[in-house]
Amino acid sequence: MRERDPRRLLSRRREVRARVQIIETPSGVQAPDGSVTTRQVAAVTMRRSELEPIWNAEYLERLARTYWSFLTRVSLGILRVLYKPDSRDIVVFTRPLTLLSFHAPEYDVEPGRGVVTWHIKRGLLVAPMGRGKGFLRLTVERVPPAAGDSGRYVNLVVSSEVANFYPTIGGWGWFARIGHWLYRQTQLRIHVIVTNAFLRSLARLDLAPSVVGALRQQAAEARAEGDEETAERAEAVADEEEQRVA
């Protein structure tokens, strides 16, 4: 039996900056009209000193981008997310194989809660009656501390929800009963596995870079080099993105 290298174990422990526990939820609920809603939930515990600096609108934007980059990474680059000002498209390598198309994200930030929602537009995985309906939503909520809590750690509930989704594979008419069984055994299972893997990956707190932050840095560097035109252009785009997140 191969012995474990203690240095690798120590390195892995250092990478983990939060504790994540998946909370069991129903794998999927089907409505009479054929739409499906599924929600995966995780309890996250982390040091307050780790959370406070990132608990802001930019953090929510980074969490959203981390979700999409995780999808690309776990699919070995087969699935990619194409960004447009008014949409997010999940494609197989490139267009026209668009599996899902979403409207631009909507952000809702409150003192103890952050929500980002992508409304579904269309896509190969969306049945005709489901176009323009349903949404994908990520939610982060702070749990109030219990009595006697030292305050060193903070608890969060992170959830991923797909609601009012009409899967193409679910079919309609006489095929619907067979189609929804196929959906539960294939697409839904894959979705739950991938989403839970994403939630577990949050233990490292390794979030994707912020577009707003990157643009601000680009503006600062351009201004330092005397390129005021590029700096103003980068700041204008950053302001536009920041308004979307705020």
Backbone torsions as a table, in degrees:
resi	resn	phi	psi	omega
1	MET	NA	132.7	-176.8
2	ARG	-74.6	129.5	180.0
3	GLU	-76.8	145.7	177.9
4	ARG	-80.2	138.7	178.0
5	ASP	-79.9	114.3	-177.5
6	PRO	-60.3	-26.6	179.4
7	ARG	-68.6	-36.1	177.8
8	ARG	-68.7	-39.1	178.1
9	LEU	-63.5	-41.9	178.8
10	LEU	-64.4	-41.9	178.9
11	SER	-62.3	-40.2	179.9
12	ARG	-65.6	-39.3	178.6
13	ARG	-64.3	-37.0	179.9
14	ARG	-67.0	-32.1	-179.7
15	GLU	-67.0	-34.3	-177.0
16	VAL	-77.4	114.6	-177.1
17	ARG	-111.0	-1.4	178.2
18	ALA	-149.6	157.5	175.7
19	ARG	-100.7	131.4	-178.7
20	VAL	-123.1	129.6	176.8
21	GLN	-127.2	122.1	178.5
22	ILE	-73.7	129.2	177.5
23	ILE	-96.3	121.5	-176.8
24	GLU	-64.6	130.4	177.0
25	THR	-135.3	161.6	176.2
26	PRO	-56.2	135.9	-175.1
27	SER	-65.5	-26.2	179.8
28	GLY	178.9	141.7	179.2
29	VAL	-118.4	126.8	-178.9
30	GLN	-103.2	129.3	178.6
31	ALA	-85.2	161.0	179.2
32	PRO	-56.6	-28.2	-179.0
33	ASP	-82.5	1.3	177.5
34	GLY	97.1	-8.1	178.7
35	SER	-75.8	154.9	-176.4
36	VAL	-124.2	140.6	174.1
37	THR	-126.8	131.5	178.2
38	THR	-138.2	145.7	-176.3
39	ARG	-142.7	125.9	175.8
40	GLN	-111.0	138.8	-172.5
41	VAL	-132.6	143.1	176.2
42	ALA	-136.0	142.9	172.6
43	ALA	-97.1	126.8	-177.1
44	VAL	-119.1	129.6	176.7
45	THR	-119.2	129.0	-178.3
46	MET	-148.6	164.8	178.3
47	ARG	-66.7	139.9	178.1
48	ARG	-59.4	-35.7	-179.7
49	SER	-65.2	-24.3	177.3
50	GLU	-80.2	-34.8	-173.7
51	LEU	-80.4	-45.1	-170.4
52	GLU	-54.0	-42.4	-178.7
53	PRO	-67.0	-20.6	-175.6
54	ILE	-110.9	2.6	-179.4
55	TRP	-83.3	82.7	-179.1
56	ASN	-157.6	178.5	-177.2
57	ALA	-62.5	-36.0	179.9
58	GLU	-64.0	-36.5	177.2
59	TYR	-60.2	-41.7	-179.8
60	LEU	-64.4	-39.2	176.5
61	GLU	-62.9	-41.4	179.9
62	ARG	-66.5	-38.3	177.3
63	LEU	-61.7	-42.1	179.2
64	ALA	-62.7	-44.7	-179.8
65	ARG	-67.8	-32.7	177.7
66	THR	-63.9	-37.2	178.7
67	TYR	-59.3	-47.0	-178.3
68	TRP	-70.2	-40.3	180.0
69	SER	-67.0	-33.2	176.6
70	PHE	-64.0	-40.8	179.3
71	LEU	-60.5	-41.7	177.7
72	THR	-66.0	-43.1	-177.7
73	ARG	-66.8	-43.8	-176.2
74	VAL	-71.2	-23.0	177.6
75	SER	-92.1	9.4	179.7
76	LEU	59.3	33.1	176.1
77	GLY	85.4	-1.8	179.8
78	ILE	-68.3	-44.1	177.7
79	LEU	-94.8	131.9	-179.6
80	ARG	-131.8	153.1	180.0
81	VAL	-111.4	121.3	179.5
82	LEU	-99.9	124.6	-176.9
83	TYR	-95.6	133.2	169.1
84	LYS	-132.5	159.5	-180.0
85	PRO	-55.7	-31.9	-175.9
86	ASP	-114.4	11.0	-177.5
87	SER	-161.3	163.9	171.1
88	ARG	-133.1	121.9	-177.0
89	ASP	-116.8	128.9	173.9
90	ILE	-95.3	117.6	-174.7
91	VAL	-124.5	158.8	171.1
92	VAL	-90.8	101.9	-175.2
93	PHE	67.2	-59.5	-179.1
94	THR	-162.4	174.7	174.7
95	ARG	-67.2	153.6	12.5
96	PRO	-92.7	9.6	-177.9
97	LEU	-80.6	71.0	-179.0
98	THR	-92.4	110.9	-179.5
99	LEU	-74.7	-44.6	-179.9
100	LEU	-142.8	138.7	176.1
101	SER	-125.0	129.2	-178.8
102	PHE	-117.7	155.7	168.5
103	HIS	-71.2	167.7	177.7
104	ALA	-58.9	149.6	-176.5
105	PRO	-66.9	149.7	173.5
106	GLU	-114.4	128.5	-176.7
107	TYR	-109.1	142.6	175.9
108	ASP	-135.8	110.7	-175.4
109	VAL	-115.7	124.9	176.3
110	GLU	-125.6	168.8	-178.2
111	PRO	-54.5	-38.4	-177.8
112	GLY	-117.0	14.7	-173.6
113	ARG	-157.2	139.8	175.2
114	GLY	-134.0	135.1	-177.1
115	VAL	-134.2	135.1	171.5
116	VAL	-126.5	129.7	-174.4
117	THR	-125.9	132.2	172.3
118	TRP	-113.3	116.9	177.7
119	HIS	-82.6	137.4	-176.2
120	ILE	-74.7	134.7	175.4
121	LYS	-99.8	-64.7	-176.2
122	ARG	-165.0	-165.9	177.2
123	GLY	140.2	164.7	-178.7
124	LEU	-63.2	-27.0	-179.4
125	LEU	-86.2	-4.1	-176.9
126	VAL	-104.3	124.2	177.4
127	ALA	-64.8	153.2	-177.9
128	PRO	-52.8	-39.9	-178.2
129	MET	-73.3	-8.1	-178.7
130	GLY	-101.6	-0.2	-179.3
131	ARG	-67.9	130.7	-178.5
132	GLY	80.3	9.2	179.5
133	LYS	-123.2	158.9	174.6
134	GLY	78.8	173.6	-177.7
135	PHE	-160.5	162.4	168.7
136	LEU	-112.7	133.8	-174.9
137	ARG	-139.3	133.7	170.8
138	LEU	-109.7	132.7	-179.0
139	THR	-130.6	135.7	174.9
140	VAL	-123.9	124.9	-178.9
141	GLU	-128.3	136.8	175.2
142	ARG	-84.8	133.1	178.7
143	VAL	-90.7	128.4	179.2
144	PRO	-57.3	140.1	-179.1
145	PRO	-65.3	146.4	177.8
146	ALA	-77.1	162.2	178.9
147	ALA	-61.5	133.7	-179.6
148	GLY	82.6	5.6	179.4
149	ASP	-66.0	135.4	-178.8
150	SER	-70.1	-22.4	179.7
151	GLY	88.5	-2.0	-179.8
152	ARG	-72.0	-31.8	-178.0
153	TYR	-117.7	156.3	177.9
154	VAL	-131.0	143.5	-179.6
155	ASN	-106.4	137.0	178.1
156	LEU	-125.3	154.8	169.4
157	VAL	-118.4	119.1	179.9
158	VAL	-112.3	128.8	-178.7
159	SER	-132.7	150.6	174.4
160	SER	-123.9	124.9	-175.5
161	GLU	-129.7	133.5	169.1
162	VAL	-114.5	121.1	-174.3
163	ALA	-125.4	145.2	175.4
164	ASN	56.1	41.5	-178.5
165	PHE	-96.2	130.8	179.4
166	TYR	-106.7	100.0	-177.4
167	PRO	-74.0	136.3	177.4
168	THR	-59.7	-41.8	-178.5
169	ILE	-64.0	-21.0	178.3
170	GLY	-69.5	-22.4	177.3
171	GLY	65.6	-167.7	178.7
172	TRP	-156.4	172.0	-177.2
173	GLY	65.8	-141.9	-176.1
174	TRP	-66.2	-23.4	-177.3
175	PHE	-81.2	-11.4	-171.5
176	ALA	-58.1	-41.1	-177.4
177	ARG	-63.0	-43.6	177.8
178	ILE	-69.5	-42.7	-176.6
179	GLY	-61.6	-42.4	-179.4
180	HIS	-71.8	-28.3	173.0
181	TRP	-66.0	-43.5	177.6
182	LEU	-61.3	-41.5	179.4
183	TYR	-60.2	-45.5	-178.3
184	ARG	-65.0	-34.1	-176.9
185	GLN	-83.1	-16.6	-175.5
186	THR	-121.0	-82.9	-172.0
187	GLN	-60.6	-43.4	-178.3
188	LEU	-66.0	-42.3	179.4
189	ARG	-60.8	-43.8	179.4
190	ILE	-62.8	-43.7	180.0
191	HIS	-59.2	-45.3	-178.6
192	VAL	-64.6	-43.6	-179.6
193	ILE	-62.0	-46.7	-178.1
194	VAL	-66.5	-42.9	-178.7
195	THR	-65.1	-43.3	177.9
196	ASN	-64.0	-35.9	176.5
197	ALA	-64.1	-39.9	176.9
198	PHE	-62.1	-45.1	-179.8
199	LEU	-61.7	-40.9	178.4
200	ARG	-65.2	-33.3	-178.4
201	SER	-65.9	-17.0	-179.7
202	LEU	-67.6	-12.1	178.5
203	ALA	-59.3	-27.9	-180.0
204	ARG	-84.1	-14.2	-177.7
205	LEU	54.5	32.4	-179.3
206	ASP	-94.2	86.1	-174.2
207	LEU	-92.1	148.7	178.5
208	ALA	-64.1	152.0	-179.4
209	PRO	-61.6	151.5	177.1
210	SER	-82.4	134.6	175.6
211	VAL	-64.2	-42.8	-179.9
212	VAL	-61.3	-46.6	179.7
213	GLY	-62.2	-40.9	179.9
214	ALA	-65.2	-39.1	179.6
215	LEU	-68.6	-38.1	177.5
216	ARG	-62.9	-41.2	179.1
217	GLN	-65.6	-41.0	178.5
218	GLN	-61.0	-41.2	179.7
219	ALA	-64.4	-42.0	-179.5
220	ALA	-64.3	-42.3	179.9
221	GLU	-66.2	-40.7	179.3
222	ALA	-65.1	-40.0	-179.9
223	ARG	-66.7	-36.3	178.6
224	ALA	-65.2	-28.4	179.3
225	GLU	-90.2	1.2	178.1
226	GLY	85.6	9.3	-179.6
227	ASP	-94.9	81.0	-175.1
228	GLU	-68.1	-33.9	-178.6
229	GLU	-62.9	-47.5	178.9
230	THR	-64.6	-38.7	-180.0
231	ALA	-62.8	-45.1	-179.6
232	GLU	-66.7	-37.2	179.1
233	ARG	-65.2	-44.2	179.4
234	ALA	-64.3	-39.8	179.8
235	GLU	-67.3	-35.9	179.4
236	ALA	-64.1	-43.8	178.2
237	VAL	-66.4	-38.8	178.2
238	ALA	-63.0	-41.9	178.6
239	ASP	-62.3	-39.8	179.5
240	GLU	-64.2	-44.4	179.0
241	GLU	-66.6	-38.3	-178.6
242	GLU	-65.1	-37.1	176.7
243	GLN	-64.1	-33.9	178.4
244	ARG	-66.9	-38.1	-176.2
245	VAL	-80.5	-36.0	-173.6
246	ALA	-62.9	NA	NA
